[in-house]
């Protein structure tokens, strides 16, 4: 899930881990942006904000649990099954644009899975320090 915050700097390794009781919260993919707020007749105010992806892992927070939390946050089981089914059956679709859409959708999912595994690997390494 995307979260918004005010920060002075991004974490050095690009990941922040916060433990709150049984929950391990993993922040990653930090980006700076601006948010403009207009309050009635007042002059709009622009503030600098940071966005990040964040997932919560309840209980054991090992590599598999963190990677799964990141993947499942973006791709529910139903959505992942639909992407895979579309990709597997793409060769039976006559519409070239639809075939390309299915292939791109599958590649995007695979890239997210790879990214999730990399974040999980870094997060576990950080927790072991």
C-alpha positions in Angstrom: 0.0 0.0 0.0 1.2 3.5 -0.7 1.8 5.8 2.3 2.6 9.5 2.5 4.9 11.1 5.0 7.1 14.1 5.7 10.8 13.2 5.8 14.1 15.0 5.6 15.9 12.1 3.9 15.3 8.6 2.6 16.7 5.7 4.5 20.3 4.9 3.4 19.5 1.4 2.1 16.1 2.4 0.6 14.2 0.3 3.2 13.0 1.2 6.7 11.8 -1.5 9.1 9.6 -0.6 12.1 8.6 -3.3 14.6 5.4 -2.8 16.6 4.7 -5.7 18.8 3.8 -8.7 16.6 3.9 -6.5 13.4 6.9 -5.8 11.3 6.3 -2.9 9.0 8.5 -2.7 5.9 8.7 0.6 4.0 10.4 0.7 0.6 10.4 2.5 -2.8 10.7 6.0 -1.3 9.9 8.9 -3.7 9.8 12.6 -3.2 6.9 14.6 -4.5 4.8 17.7 -3.8 1.3 18.1 -2.5 -0.7 21.3 -3.0 -3.4 22.1 -0.4 -6.0 24.7 -1.1 -8.1 25.8 1.9 -11.1 27.8 0.8 -10.1 31.3 -0.3 -6.5 31.0 1.0 -3.5 30.8 -1.2 -2.7 27.2 -2.0 0.2 25.8 0.0 2.6 23.4 -1.5 4.4 21.0 0.8 7.2 18.5 0.0 6.1 14.9 0.9 7.6 11.5 0.5 5.7 8.5 -0.6 6.6 4.9 0.0 5.2 1.4 -0.4 4.5 -0.3 3.0 3.5 -3.8 4.0 2.8 -5.3 7.4 4.0 -8.8 8.3 2.3 -10.3 11.4 4.4 -12.8 13.3 7.6 -14.2 11.9 9.0 -11.8 9.4 11.5 -13.8 7.3 12.3 -13.6 3.7 9.3 -15.6 2.5 6.8 -13.8 4.6 8.1 -10.3 3.5 8.3 -11.3 -0.2 4.7 -12.7 0.0 3.4 -9.7 1.8 4.8 -7.4 -0.9 3.6 -9.5 -3.8 0.1 -10.1 -2.2 -0.3 -6.4 -1.5 -0.4 -5.7 -5.3 -1.6 -9.1 -6.6 -4.3 -11.0 -4.7 -4.5 -14.7 -5.5 -7.5 -14.1 -7.8 -5.7 -11.4 -9.7 -2.5 -13.4 -10.0 -4.5 -16.4 -11.3 -6.2 -14.2 -13.8 -2.9 -12.8 -15.1 -1.4 -16.2 -15.4 -4.5 -17.7 -17.1 -4.6 -14.8 -19.6 -0.9 -15.3 -20.4 -1.2 -19.0 -20.8 -4.1 -18.7 -23.1 -2.9 -15.6 -25.0 -1.9 -17.7 -28.1 -5.6 -18.6 -28.5 -6.7 -15.0 -28.7 -7.1 -13.6 -32.2 -6.7 -9.9 -31.2 -3.0 -8.9 -31.4 -3.6 -6.0 -29.0 -5.1 -8.3 -26.4 -2.3 -10.8 -26.7 0.2 -7.9 -26.2 -1.8 -6.7 -23.2 -1.7 -10.2 -21.6 2.0 -10.5 -22.2 2.7 -7.0 -20.8 0.5 -7.7 -17.8 2.4 -11.0 -17.1 5.8 -9.3 -17.5 4.7 -6.5 -15.1 3.7 -9.1 -12.5 7.0 -10.9 -12.8 9.0 -7.7 -12.4 7.0 -6.9 -9.2 7.8 -10.4 -7.9 11.5 -10.0 -8.6 11.4 -6.6 -6.9 9.6 -8.0 -3.9 12.2 -10.7 -3.5 15.0 -8.1 -3.6 13.3 -5.9 -1.0 12.8 -9.0 1.2 16.4 -10.0 0.8 17.6 -6.6 1.9 15.1 -6.3 4.7 16.2 -9.7 6.2 19.8 -8.7 5.9 19.0 -5.4 7.8 17.2 -7.2 10.5 20.1 -9.6 11.1 22.6 -6.7 11.7 
